[in-house]
Amino acid sequence: MADTQADPAAQPELMDEDEPFFSNLDLFLFSLIAGLIVYWLIFRKKAEPIPEFKKLESTEHGKNIVVFYGSQTGTAEEFANRLAKDAHRYGMKGMSADPEEYDLSELSRLTEIENSIAIFCMATYGEGDPTDNAQDFYDWLHEGDADFSGVKYTVFALGNKTYEHYNAMGKYVDQRLAELGAQRIFDLGMGDDDGNLEEDFVSWREQFWPAVCEHFGVEATGEESSIRQYELKVHSDLNMNKIYTGELGRLKSFENQKPPFDSKNPFLAPVTVNRKLNKAGDRHLMHLELDITGSKIRYESGDHVAVYPINDSVIVNRIGDLLGVDLDTVISLNNLDEESNKKHPFPCPTTYRTALTHYLDITNPPRTNVLYELAQYATEPKDQENMRKMASSSAEGKALYQSWVLDSCRNILAILEDFPSLRPPIDHLCELLPRLQARYYSIASSSKVHPNSIHICAVVVEYKTKTGRVNKGVATNWLKNKMPADNGHKATVPMYIRKSQFRLPFKSSNPVIMIGPGTGIAPFMGFVQERGWLKEQGKDVGETVLYYGCRYKNEDFLYQEELEEFEKTGVLTALNVAFSRDQAEKVYVQHLLKKNKEAVWRLVHTDNAHIYICGDARYMARDVQNAFYEIAEELGGMSRAQAVDYIKKLMTKGRYSQDVWS
């Protein structure tokens, strides 16, 4: 998801006289980009020129490691960058690449480059889906029959074990490339975000590089020193109109908004409603409404809205103070590899303040590579030793990273505070930190009823860490403070829509069973509004059954008035609510499902009902699935294996859908 930023003023390159004008990789990349430009000219509507393709003369000499990434939240892209950087330590030349920007049918040309490998860091999104930037690549692999004989490859998959389709995209790419004749030179790596994704990646990478060296008969250069990818340029007299102030793609795109709106060109939606949903308790659950009038944005019930938050100014200022930096210095970080497609790590020129506020993730615990690279700046040997240890592959180092960084939820500020001798140059810190990512929320409205408005239902994240610090969720705390205009100044949220497979049945007469405790109610508010609208249109609407859960009836029963009204008017056939803490023993949605097993089984087995689950993946979704297994066993006379197969078939037919997170 993190955007690359092209350099608008492409510098002409200098060439050695005895160097061939085009190397094999030049032709390879030229073909890739040319193919895409042809596609662009033929199939795209008139749109902004895409800066990535301006630089056709880009000559990438001798790159033999190409790391493609399928990334939704930036992690796969981060891993791809790390692998490309690693290549230099092994005497090779690497580059990371977004598959969206290349014509991958040219991949077979890699065989013309000595000791070349294509590495794929592929994340799985949602229900076994490819990430947005890998969708075309997936479709092309699925439908195409390219010959990749001689192409050497490996795949590292990123996923989460709590999801049904664990690492589906990585597994598919690994298998499909082999089917197309490519040669797997190292086993598929499996990263599990429910466990420790960083450790999975580091362990895989440690075995991968020696295997590559052995395969090609090359030796590691032993360069374990820090390798800078970007150089700092400080601007003293730059026109203010040339400086990025938070835009993601086009300069001044927030002042001069032009559709179509997407991840690189979000729409600034004014907040028209921001109200607290819960009546009591120590949490803050909120309902927001974003106005999309005039934006040409369309959405369907079940889609996600992505918002780009900004970091807390208190944390930004504290980092500036600790590092003794004027945050309003205007800078550019320019890629030292002039042939790289990625000119800057974030939009440049900009200020350190803008970078730390809009572009960089300063609240998540940093990954081990960040600790490793920053360690050199700790003046206290003990601090340096501990940082290097946490970034090492030793059991002791991994355990220390797990407890001191991950379990203690230390972000970069906490690390700077707790290692007083660590005062790195701020430009190197900005180079190493990952990009701040968009946050996704299930839309809590129907476009049939609210065509110009998108509703969000969210809980404000705030918790105390083991070190006694209070950590706050970036997006929810930022949204909490977005109050509708009261002084003529509009509070706006940069947003775009991500299409989803979470859809009401095509035939409105099909019954629906919706299960969504807590903020998992969000998409079902849209579903119920839509079923009500369909009824008003005189359509035949099947039974609409909701299973909702919260802690206490008088505290956090979200949308109580609306839901009870829907039940009264018959839009909701049945409203089943589990109040988990209103009695001695806990009652959850899965208990109510089993209590109503006959009605549930009739709807599913006889009446062709569609089942929808939204909310927590780790416990709730699994417990609900087990409840369905038990109902199928008991009322369908099945064994557990048959019940599991029965639910799997419902999933395949699109009758058992999940919109879950962990």
C-alpha positions, 0 to 999 in steps of 0.5 A: 500500500505504501506509495512510491514517489517518482522524481518529476525531474528525471536526471539524464544518466551518465554512462561509461564509454565501454558499457553496453548501451542496453544491458539484458535487464534494461531490455527486460525492464523496458519491455515490462514498462512499455507493455504497461504503457500500451495497456495504459494508453488503450484501456484507461480513461483520460486520467492524470499522468502516472509519474512512475512511467515518465522515466522510460530511459531508466537503466537498471544496470546488472540488477539480478534480484527482483523482489515483487510484493503483494501488499495491503498494509505495507508489511510485504512491501517492507519485507521486499525492500529488506530483501532487495537491500540484502542482495547488496550484502551478497554481492548482488544487485536487488530492486523491489517492484510493485507487480501493478507497475510491470507487464509480468509476461516479460518475467521469462526474460530474467533468464537472460540475466546471470544469477537472477532470481524473482522473489515474491513477498505475497500477502493474503487479504480478506478471505484468501484474496490477493492484495489490491496491487496484486489482483491483476497479477493473480488474474494473469497467472490464473488465466495465462499460460506463460512459459517460465522455464529457466526462471528461478524463484522463491516465495515468502507468504504473509498471512494470519493463521486465525483466518480460514484461507491462511496464506492462500495467495503465497501458496497459489503463486508458489504452486502456479509458477512451478506449474508454468515451468519456473524453478523453485530454488528455495522453499515457500516461507510462511509468515503468521501475523497471529504469531510473530511475523517478524521472526518467521521472516527473519528465520526464513531469510537467514536460510534463504541467502546461504541457499542462494549463495550455494546455488549460484556458487557465490560468497557473501561479501561479509558486509554487515554494515549499514547500507544507506538507500537514500541521501539527505538534501536540505532545501533552504530556499524552496518555493512553498508550493513545491513542498508536500504537506501530507498529499499521497500522490499529486502535489496540492491534490488536497487543495485541488481535488479531482476524481477518480478517488483511490489509494493514491488520490483520496477524497477529503470527506467532511465529517457531518456526524460524530456521536458516542454510541455507548451510554456508559462504561470506560470505552468510547464507541463512536458513529461517524458520517462522512459526506461524499456529495459531488465526489462521484464515489460509489459504494455497496453495502459490505464495502470497506472505507479506507481512511488515512489518519495522522500521528499525534503531534505530541509524539512527533514533537517529542521525537524532535525534542529528543533528537534536537532537530528543527522539525520544520526543516525542508528536506528530500531523501533521494535514492542513491540508486539513480535507476530505481523506480522508487525515488523517495521513501515518501513524498518529497520535498517535505518537512521532518514534521510532515514526514513524521505526522503524515507519512511514517509509522511511529506508533507500531513496535519497530521491526528488527532491521530498524534496531539493527541499523540504528544500533551504530548510533548508540554511544553506550556499548551496552545499548548497542549490544542489546539492540544488535542482540534483539536484531540477531537470530539467537534464541536469546535475542529473539526472546529479548525482542519479543519481551522488550519490544513486542510484549511491552508495545514499545514504539520508536519514541519509547525506544529512544526514551529507554536507550538514552545514548541512542540519538540517530540522525533523524534522516536515517530514522525517517529512511528506516521507519515504515509508511503510515498505512490507511485503516479499513472500516466496514461501512455501516450504511447502505448506499440505497438509503445514504447515497451521499454518506458513508457511516463508520462504527468504531471503538477508540483504542487506548491501553496501558503498556507493561512499561506504564505508558498509555498507547493510543490507536492512531486512527480511532483517536484522530477520528474521535476528535473530528467534530463536524464544523462548528466555526465554519471550518470543516473537519475532513477525512482523506478516504477512498473505497475498497470493494469487498466480496461481503455482499447481500444475496443477489436474490432478495428472497434468500434469508440472511443470518447476520452474526456481528458482536461489538463493532462487528455490527457495522456492515449489518447496519448497511445490510438491514437498511438495504433490506428495509429499502428493498421491502419499500420497493415492494420486493420479496424479502426473505427472513432477516435475522441478526445475532448481536452481542455486547457486554451490558444492555444498558451500557454498550448496546450499539444502535439499540433504538434503530435495531428495535425499530427495524424489528418493530417494523418487520425489517428484522425478522429476529433480533437476538442479543447476547449480553455477555456480562449481564448475568453470572455466566458469560453469554455470547452469540454462539450460545444463542445460535445453539439455543435457536438451533432448529430455526438456524438449521431450517434457514440454512439447510432448507431455506438456502439462507446466507450466513454472514460473520463480522468481527473478531477472527481469533475467538468469535469467528472460530467459536461461531464456526464451531457452533455451526459444526455442532448444529450440522452434526446434531440436526443434520446427523453428520460426523464432524468431518461431514459437518466441516465439509458441509460448511466449506461447501457453503463457503465455496458457494458464497453462502458463508461469508466472513469480514473479520479481523484479529 
